[in-house]
Amino acid sequence: MSELKRLSGRVALVTGGSRGIGRAIALRLAREGARVAIDFVAHIREAEEVIAQLKDLGVQTACIQADVSNADSARTLVREAARALGKVDVVVNNAGVEKYAPFWDITEADYDKVLGVNLKGAFFIAQEFARQHIASKSAGKIINISSVHEVLPFPGFAPYCLAKGALGMLTRTLAIELAPFGITVNGVAPGAIETDINQSVLRDPELTSALLAKIPLRRMGKPDEVAGIVAFLASSEADYVTGSTYFVDGGLTWNYVEAHGKKAA
């Protein structure tokens, strides 16, 4: 890791920053020198643990309660983060949920929850962020955490694939629309990463073996390997990068045929 603190002076908002990949991103950005705000919905204990770790790193931080599936709450989150830390230079739309169900059994509530958190939240957070930066005539960075399933079918997770596929198109569209204002928009699409969401796979040697056989690097990724790409995109090193999605998947996307089952990525 660079000792140059390439994010010194910058403020990042990381949604879903209390767990898994979001937690790794929040901590990595702080290690790079950024002040970091995270949000939580109900898991206050986990959020407080991350805040304590951020403070131990010597950075200013903020923890804000918000339901990103609600547009008003999503917009307010960006405003409160800016109020708490003085500004927001980088927003990382990481919050996400998935729901396993055969397509014919998916309820409207399931659909609304998955699309609300994964897509609607990212849309309105990016909108409020863009409004602030257009008004202040300042550059900014939007980083959307997608999934390999923005391009790979995932039977049993239709709303999740729909949300991530749309998030990929949102990334590309906003990259073009916001470029004149100095706002870059990029995506990061993790594959199989060692997080809580994949514990059912990790606990089952047969499922683990089947998954690893599809990954050319023959291992699952680490959360900090995703966070490293985010740190790059958040830095000035990526000022000429926009409209791109980085697949952090060990080669999975180009070597993968999904079988039916409750496997997550």
Buried (B, 14 or more C-beta within 10 A) or exposed (E): EEEEEBBEEBBBBBBBBBBBBBBBBBBBBBBBBBBBBBBBBEEEEBBEBBBEBBEEBEBBBBBBBBBBBBBEBBBBBBBBBBBBBEBBBBBBBBBBBBBBBEEEEBEEEBBEBBBBBBBBBBBBBBBBBBEBBBEEEEEBBBBBBBBBBBBBEBBBBBBBBBBBBBBBEBBBEBBEEBEEBBBBBBBBBBBBBBBEBBEBBBEEEEBBEBBBEBBEEEEBBBBBBBBBBBBBBBBEEBEEBBBBBBBBBBBBBEEBEBEEBEBBB
